[in-house]
Amino acid sequence: MSIKVENISKVYGSQKALHEVSFEIQKGEIVGFLGPNGAGKSTLMKILTGYIPQTSGNARICELSVSENSLEAKSKIGYLPEHNPLYLDMYVREYLEFIANIYGVSHDRIGLMIEKTGLQKEKHKLIGSLSKGYRQRVGLAQALLHDPEVLILDEPTTGLDPNQLVEIRGLIKEVGEEKTVMLSTHIMQEVEAICDRVIIINKGEIVANKKIEELRELSSDRNLISIEFNDIVEMKALQNIENVLEVIETGKHQFQVASDSKHDLRTVLFEFAVQNKRSVLQMNIKEQKLEDVFHRLTK
């Protein structure tokens, strides 16, 4: 077991950031850790990496308690925080040499990490002169430098252009074949492209812990209809229609109406418009995606 979280809670004064969170991640898994802003993602990652203590519960990295065996547990982790802390007045290779010295790692790995993260052309540049995407690459290089068993990445693809995204996703997938990778992201396409499993947290509690295939099954259990009226329609009136599960206002006089997969409400919605002296400007079946599942679980 590479990561084991048992009933972790974290309280800041009167605010409960995490409440009895539990999950396990095996070696060779790439797990996406998702949640809206303020859900507790970064707090849990900081607990796992030993930056802050939990209020209660326990977390283990490679069977080592992060509380009782802090230094040894940290040595097993490569960490890229959300706000990538780099020494901007150092050169790329100089910075990686500095990190290698801290870990007591052979400098032979520096060239390998520079190559793996695509920093060959940038290795003699000041970090402060790099784009945000290349700074993320430097952060990934330092996280991988000591060949950790567990990689924890907080928003690892922030600021990358489309070409860089493909390259870094490929790198994470390659690393994930032999290591344990836990990454937080807001980008569902990234989850689908990289992850084997998804853990979703909301208001400090786990609301889903499923394989990607299982989440896709959740996305097929509803019909979603996008509809636009010519004038004001009360959302409550739409919500009161039989078999309607949820209504979301998406624009001026525009709504997304959800029903279970057994009920196609298009005819009912036309009748609703006629009864309320409204015209339907457009209506179509909307393909439900993982983003819609995420919204349902975290609203």
Residue pairs with C-beta under 8 A, 6 or more apart in sequence:
1 24
1 25
1 26
1 60
1 62
1 63
2 25
2 26
2 27
2 29
2 61
2 62
2 149
2 150
2 180
3 23
3 24
3 25
3 48
3 59
3 60
3 61
3 150
3 180
3 182
4 24
4 25
4 59
4 60
4 63
5 21
5 22
5 23
5 24
5 44
5 48
5 57
5 59
5 60
6 22
6 57
6 58
6 59
6 60
7 20
7 21
7 22
7 56
7 57
7 58
8 18
8 20
8 21
8 22
8 44
8 47
8 54
8 56
8 57
8 58
8 59
9 16
9 18
9 19
9 20
9 21
9 54
9 55
9 56
9 57
10 16
10 17
10 18
10 40
10 43
10 44
10 47
10 52
10 54
10 55
10 204
11 17
11 55
16 204
17 40
17 43
17 204
18 40
18 43
18 44
18 47
18 54
18 204
18 205
19 204
19 205
20 57
20 205
21 40
21 44
21 57
21 201
21 204
21 205
21 206
22 57
22 206
23 199
23 206
23 209
25 31
25 180
25 182
25 197
26 180
27 149
27 178
27 179
27 180
28 176
28 177
28 178
28 179
28 180
29 176
29 180
29 181
29 196
29 197
30 172
30 173
30 176
30 181
30 183
30 194
30 195
30 196
30 197
31 181
31 182
31 183
31 195
31 196
31 197
31 198
31 199
32 183
32 184
32 185
32 190
32 191
32 194
32 195
32 197
32 198
32 199
33 41
33 44
33 45
33 182
33 183
33 184
33 185
33 199
33 201
34 41
34 184
34 185
34 186
34 191
34 198
34 199
34 200
34 201
34 294
35 41
35 184
35 200
35 201
35 202
35 298
36 202
36 298
39 201
39 202
39 203
39 204
39 298
40 201
40 203
40 204
41 154
41 184
41 201
42 81
42 82
42 154
42 184
43 52
44 201
45 79
45 81
45 152
45 154
45 182
45 184
46 52
47 53
47 54
47 59
47 66
48 59
48 61
48 66
48 77
48 152
48 182
49 66
49 74
49 77
49 79
49 152
50 66
50 70
50 73
50 74
53 67
54 67
58 65
58 67
59 65
59 66
59 67
60 66
60 73
61 73
61 76
61 77
61 150
62 73
62 76
62 149
62 150
64 72
64 73
64 76
65 73
66 73
66 74
75 103
75 146
75 148
76 148
76 149
76 150
77 148
77 149
77 150
77 151
77 152
78 143
78 144
78 145
78 146
78 148
78 150
78 151
78 152
79 143
79 151
79 152
79 153
79 154
80 136
80 139
80 140
80 143
80 151
80 152
80 153
80 154
80 156
81 154
82 154
82 155
82 158
82 184
84 135
84 136
84 138
84 139
86 95
86 127
86 135
86 138
86 139
87 95
87 98
87 127
88 126
88 127
88 128
89 126
89 127
89 128
90 98
90 126
90 127
91 123
91 124
91 125
91 126
91 127
92 114
92 119
92 122
92 123
92 124
92 125
92 127
92 130
92 138
93 110
93 114
93 123
93 124
95 127
95 138
95 142
96 110
96 113
96 114
96 138
96 141
96 142
96 145
97 107
97 110
99 142
99 145
100 106
100 107
100 109
100 110
100 145
100 146
103 145
103 146
105 145
105 146
105 147
109 145
109 146
109 147
110 145
113 119
113 141
113 142
113 144
113 145
114 120
114 123
114 141
116 141
116 144
116 171
117 137
117 138
117 140
117 141
117 144
117 168
117 171
118 137
118 164
118 167
119 134
119 137
119 138
119 141
122 130
122 134
122 137
127 135
127 138
130 138
131 159
132 158
132 159
132 160
133 159
133 160
133 161
133 164
135 159
136 156
136 157
136 158
136 159
136 160
136 168
137 164
137 168
139 156
140 153
140 156
140 168
140 171
143 151
143 153
144 151
144 175
148 179
149 179
149 180
150 179
150 180
150 181
150 182
151 172
151 175
151 176
151 179
151 180
151 181
151 182
151 183
152 182
152 183
153 172
153 181
153 182
153 183
153 184
154 183
154 184
155 184
155 185
155 186
156 168
156 172
156 183
156 185
157 164
157 165
157 168
157 169
157 185
157 187
157 190
160 168
165 190
169 190
169 193
169 194
172 181
172 183
172 194
173 194
175 181
176 194
176 196
183 194
183 195
185 191
188 289
188 290
188 291
188 294
191 198
191 212
191 290
192 212
192 290
195 212
196 211
196 212
197 209
197 210
197 211
197 212
198 208
198 209
198 210
198 211
198 212
198 215
199 206
199 208
199 209
200 206
200 207
200 208
200 209
200 294
200 297
200 298
201 207
202 297
202 298
207 297
207 298
208 215
208 297
210 218
215 290
215 293
216 290
218 293
219 288
219 289
219 290
219 292
219 293
220 261
220 288
221 260
221 261
222 245
222 258
222 259
222 260
222 261
222 288
222 292
223 258
223 259
223 260
223 261
223 263
223 264
223 265
223 285
224 256
224 257
224 258
224 285
224 286
224 287
224 288
224 292
225 256
225 257
225 258
225 259
225 265
225 266
225 269
225 283
225 284
225 285
225 286
226 250
226 254
226 255
226 256
226 282
226 283
226 284
226 285
226 286
227 254
227 255
227 256
227 257
227 269
227 280
227 282
227 283
228 251
228 253
228 254
228 255
228 280
228 281
228 282
228 283
229 253
229 254
229 255
229 273
229 278
229 279
229 280
229 281
230 253
230 278
230 279
230 280
230 281
231 253
231 278
231 279
232 253
233 253
233 255
233 276
233 278
235 247
235 249
235 255
237 272
237 276
238 244
238 247
238 255
238 257
238 272
239 246
239 247
241 257
241 265
241 268
241 269
241 272
242 268
243 259
243 260
243 263
243 265
243 268
244 257
244 258
244 259
244 265
245 258
245 259
245 260
246 257
246 258
246 296
247 255
247 256
247 257
247 258
248 255
248 256
248 258
248 295
249 255
250 256
253 281
256 286
257 265
257 269
259 265
264 285
266 283
266 285
269 280
269 283
270 280
270 283
273 279
273 280
